Amino acid sequence: MNEIKITNITYVHDPEAMQKWLDLYVNLFKEALNSEIANLGEDEHTLLEKELREL
């Protein structure tokens, strides 16, 4: 799988293009987060759930 790394977006002139970038960024973030969660052990899941409840 190829990887992409977004380091900085300073300004996008086209609102539609900005929305597409934002959608892509959010989807990539969700995929990365879901992947990390899927790889957690049972104890780590419990710790994560506890930390989220404390927010």
VEXFI-251037 format. One record per residue: residue in one letter; x, y, z of N, C-alpha, C in turn. Coordinates in pm, whole numbers, plus 50000, padded with zeros to 5 digits. Layout:
aXYZXYZXYZ;...
***
This chain:
m500844988250000500005000050000500895012450000;n500565022049916501285034649913500845043250029;e501745051350080501415060150191501465074550146;i500625082650206500625096950181500735103850316;k501505114450320501655121850444501345136550416;i500305141550481499935155550468500585162850585;t501475171950553502185178950660501665192950682;n501155199350574500745213150591499885217550473;i498755223350503497935229950402497715243950456;t498295253750388498195267350440496965274750389;y496655273150263495495280350210495045273550081;v493755271550068493185265849946492185276149893;h492355280149769491525290649711490115285849676;d489975273249642488695267849596487985260849711;p486805265649752486085259449864485755244549840;e485445241049715485165226949685486405218349702;a487535223649658488795216249674489135214749822;m488885225349899489155224650043488285213950108;q487025213250070486125203150126486605189150091;k487095187349968487615174149927488855170550010;w489755180250032490945177850114490555174250257;l489585181850311489145179250447488535165350458;d487685161650363487075148350364488135137350356;l489125139350269490205129650255490995128550386;y491335139950445492095140150570491335132950681;v490055135950695489245129750799489155114650777;n488955110450653488885096050625490205089050654;l491325095450617492635089550647492855088550797;f492445098850871492575098851016491735087651077;k490495086151031489625075551082490215061751056;e490735059650934491345046750902492535043850992;a493375053851013494555052051099494135049151242;l493145056551291492665054551428492035040751444;n491205036751348490585023451355491635012351350;s492675014451270493755004651263494475003451396;e494755014851459495415014751590494535007751694;i493245010751694492325004751790492234989751768;a492204985551642492104971251611493324963551661;n494464970351669495704963751711495944964351862;l495034970651936495194971352081494844958052145;g495534954952253495194943152332493994946152421;e493474935852487492284937552571492504947652683;d493654947052750493954956452858494024970752806;e494594972452687494704985752629493324991152590;h492424982352543491054986552512490374991852638;t490544984652747489934988752874490475002252917;l491775004252907492395016952943491885028152854;l491805025652724491305035752631489855039552663;e489015029752689487625032552723487535041052848;k488375037852949488375045453074488795060053047;e489835061852968490305075352937489255083252861;l488555076752769487525083752693486365087852781;r486005079752878484915083252970485285095153056;e486565096653085487025107753170487065121053096;l486935120752965486975133352887485735141052906;
***
